[in-house]
């Protein structure tokens, strides 16, 4: 058994207040748990980008849909984890850092070029940023398939009737 905790210093003991046991038993435990469905995960992923992130591009007609697509992709990847080995062969440590770094890369690529380099973005997102976590070739193939479907020219074409997530 662990040793008993040391008593608080005398200077802090006077400031400490004891919560009655009845109050603790009647209280509600609040936990910050990850969302369970795709729509909630998409909302939390998209919420990682504040208005200044969306406004910083000089090409908003390409940048904003791409940020939403990145959030959608991130949500799909996180959503697969809840299916265990049917989703991915391993539990990969995807996190919010992956999506924010991908957004920075996206910004640099959108600002620096006239045409969107789809192949470059697919490779950087799918093989380096997210793919850097992946060790199984079938999981990598799945990520590549997601990006092939999501990153298309119609995404940034104003005349296209393409809708990535209807109703969101």
N, C-alpha and C positions, 0 to 999 in steps of 0.2 A: 504493500500500500504506500501511496505517496506520503511524504511527511506533512504534518498539519501546516496550514498557511500561517505565516507570521502575522502578528497583530499589526494594525495600521500604526503609523507614527503618531505620537501624542499630539502633534500639531494638527493633523488631519482628523483625529478622533473627535474633537470638539465640533467640527463642521459636518461630520457625517450624520445622516438621519436614518433611522431604521424604518423600513416599510413594513406595516403590519402584515402578518401571514395571511389573514383573510383577504386583504386587498390583492396580494399576489395570486392567490388561488382563484379569485373571481376575475382577474384581468384576462385580456385577450392577447394571445401571442401573435405578433405581426412578423411575417417573413417576406423577404423579397425573393420570390422564386421566379425562374424564367418562364415566359409564356409557353403555353402548351400547343397552340394551333398556329397555322401559317400566318393568318391575318394579324394576330397579336405580335408574333415575332417580327413580321414586316413593319408594323408600327414602331416597335422598339428599335429596330435596326435603322429605320428612316429618321427616327428622333435623335440619333447620334449626330445628325448634321443640322447645325443651326442655320439661321437665315443668312448669316455672313458667309458660310460655306457655299450656299446656293448662289449667292450674289457675287462672289469673287471672280467668276469667269466672265471674260469678255464675249463668250459664245454661249449664252444661256440656252439657246434652242438645242444645242447638242449636249451641254453639260448637265442640265437638270434631268432629262430623261435617263441619262447614263447613271447619274447618282441613284435614281429610283431603281434602275435595273440592278445596280450593285447591291442595294439594300434587299431587293427581291432574291438575288442569287445567294446572299448571305443567309437570308431566312430559309431558303430551300436547304442549304447545307446544314444549318443548325437543326432544322426539322427532321432531317434524316437520322440524326443521332438518337431520337427517341424510339426508333424501331430496332435498336440493338444491332445484331449482326445481319438482319435483313436490310438495314439501311446502309451501313458501311461495315466492312469486315473488322474494323477496329474502332475504338472510341478516340477520334482525333481531337486535339486540343484547339479547335477553332475558337476565336475570341473577338472582341470588339477592336482590338488592335489590327487584325487582318483587314477589316472593312475600312478603317480610317486610313491605313497606309495605302490601300488600293484607291481610295478616293483622292489622295494626294498624287499618286501616279497618274490617275485619270486626268486630273486637273492639268498636270504638266503636259500630257499627251494632247489634250484638247487645245490648249493654248499654243502649243508649239507647232501645230500642223494645220494645213487647210482641210485635208481629208482625214477622217478618223482611221487610224491604223487598227482595224479589227483584229487582224492576226496577232499583232503585237500585244494588244490588250488581253486577248484570249490566252496567249502564252504566259504573260506576266501574272494574270490573276489565277489561271488554272494550273500552271506548272510551277510557279515560283511562290507567290504569296499564299494561296490556299493549298496548292499542290505540294509545297514544301513540307507540309504536315503528313501528307499521304505516302504510305509505303506500299500499298497494294495496287497492282496494275489495273484491276477491275474498278476499284474506287476512283482511280485517276481517269479512267475511261468515262465513268459516270459524270465526273466534274466537267470533263471536256464536252460531253453531250449537252449538259446544261448550258454551257457557254455558247455552244454552236446554235442553240435555239434562241437564247436570250440576246446575244449580241449580233444584231442584223441591221442592215441599212435602213429598213423601214422604221426602226426605232426613232431615228432622228429626222425622218422625212416628214415634213409638215403636211404634204399632200396625201400621205398614206393613211389608210383607215386602220392601221395596226394598233392594237390595244394590248398592252402587256398584262395588265391586271384589271379586267373590267369590274367595276363596282367598288374599287378601293378609293 
